[in-house]
Amino acid sequence: MKTKQEILHSIHHELIVSCQALPDEPLHSPYIMARMAYAAMMGGAKGIRANSIEDIKEIKKNVNLPIIGIIKNVYSKSDVFITPTQKEIDLLYREGVDIIAIDATNRLRPDGKVISEVFPAIRKQYSDQLFMADCSTYEEGKQAYELGFDCLGTTLSGYTEYTQGTVLPDKLLIEKLVRDFPMPVIAEGGIWTPEELKCVFELGAYSAVVGTAITRPMNITKRFVEAMKSNG
């Protein structure tokens, strides 16, 4: 069993690949996600971000890398869907994922509370667990740091109502979080090219997550098709 510091050290200045496919996507399958994770590992990735217990179980059979685990669940009357309730946290903890990522925005959660109201009890209950705060703004990152999260992610910049239109990757947010908070800042969201990946590390990112640009061929294909159309 690795310690928290050993887990974090293993992803320092390394690439984490997000292997996810939702039910309405062509590659939705624990088997396919496990092979995708294996391919990412063979390519040099040092961590995997994965969604759902089913996918995580299958991925763990194929790769021996730290896993950032999430469970995406949509609840009525809440825009929070990344590990939104205690139920999902409990499941991920029991599965033994290395890092549990949680929506740490200021939006109302399915239980009608905000992250500052629920995380202190979670932190106390699971003191031995690493938690990543998926944030969309500097203020949310600051709050997550004060609440006792172990690392900050820029995951949700551009994906909340109040950050729509943000140019991704959000270099300014990465730079400010790195500057002001003495903890790992994981760059995530909108990293499409090796040049952008290099840039976020130059800004001081502890590690970086790349998903769509590597593991979603439908979206990659669309990007090429749209480029063709824009050129007439």
Secondary structure in CASP SS format (residue, H / E / C, confidence):
PFRMAT SS
TARGET T0000
AUTHOR 0000-0000-0000
METHOD secondary structure of the structure
MODEL  1
M C 1.00
K C 1.00
T C 1.00
K H 1.00
Q H 1.00
E H 1.00
I H 1.00
L H 1.00
H H 1.00
S H 1.00
I C 1.00
H C 1.00
H C 1.00
E C 1.00
L E 1.00
I E 1.00
V E 1.00
S E 1.00
C E 1.00
Q C 1.00
A C 1.00
L C 1.00
P C 1.00
D C 1.00
E C 1.00
P C 1.00
L C 1.00
H C 1.00
S C 1.00
P H 1.00
Y H 1.00
I H 1.00
M H 1.00
A H 1.00
R H 1.00
M H 1.00
A H 1.00
Y H 1.00
A H 1.00
A H 1.00
M H 1.00
M H 1.00
G H 1.00
G C 1.00
A C 1.00
K C 1.00
G E 1.00
I E 1.00
R E 1.00
A E 1.00
N E 1.00
S C 1.00
I H 1.00
E H 1.00
D H 1.00
I H 1.00
K H 1.00
E H 1.00
I H 1.00
K H 1.00
K H 1.00
N H 1.00
V C 1.00
N C 1.00
L C 1.00
P C 1.00
I E 1.00
I E 1.00
G E 1.00
I E 1.00
I C 1.00
K E 1.00
N C 1.00
V C 1.00
Y C 1.00
S C 1.00
K C 1.00
S C 1.00
D C 1.00
V C 1.00
F C 1.00
I E 1.00
T C 1.00
P C 1.00
T C 1.00
Q H 1.00
K H 1.00
E H 1.00
I H 1.00
D H 1.00
L H 1.00
L H 1.00
Y H 1.00
R H 1.00
E H 1.00
G C 1.00
V C 1.00
D C 1.00
I E 1.00
I E 1.00
A E 1.00
I E 1.00
D E 1.00
A C 1.00
T C 1.00
N C 1.00
R C 1.00
L C 1.00
R C 1.00
P C 1.00
D C 1.00
G C 1.00
K C 1.00
V C 1.00
I H 1.00
S H 1.00
E H 1.00
V H 1.00
F H 1.00
P H 1.00
A H 1.00
I H 1.00
R H 1.00
K H 1.00
Q H 1.00
Y C 1.00
S C 1.00
D C 1.00
Q C 1.00
L E 1.00
F E 1.00
M E 1.00
A E 1.00
D E 1.00
C C 1.00
S C 1.00
T C 1.00
Y H 1.00
E H 1.00
E H 1.00
G H 1.00
K H 1.00
Q H 1.00
A H 1.00
Y H 1.00
E H 1.00
L H 1.00
G C 1.00
F C 1.00
D C 1.00
C E 1.00
L E 1.00
G E 1.00
T C 1.00
T C 1.00
L C 1.00
S C 1.00
G C 1.00
Y C 1.00
T C 1.00
E H 1.00
Y H 1.00
T H 1.00
Q C 1.00
G C 1.00
T C 1.00
V C 1.00
L C 1.00
P C 1.00
D C 1.00
K H 1.00
L H 1.00
L H 1.00
I H 1.00
E H 1.00
K H 1.00
L H 1.00
V H 1.00
R H 1.00
D H 1.00
F C 1.00
P C 1.00
M C 1.00
P C 1.00
V E 1.00
I E 1.00
A E 1.00
E E 1.00
G C 1.00
G C 1.00
I C 1.00
W C 1.00
T C 1.00
P H 1.00
E H 1.00
E H 1.00
L H 1.00
K H 1.00
C H 1.00
V H 1.00
F H 1.00
E H 1.00
L C 1.00
G C 1.00
A C 1.00
Y C 1.00
S E 1.00
A E 1.00
V E 1.00
V E 1.00
G C 1.00
T H 1.00
A H 1.00
I H 1.00
T H 1.00
R C 1.00
P H 1.00
M H 1.00
N H 1.00
I H 1.00
T H 1.00
K H 1.00
R H 1.00
F H 1.00
V H 1.00
E H 1.00
A H 1.00
M H 1.00
K H 1.00
S H 1.00
N C 1.00
G C 1.00
END
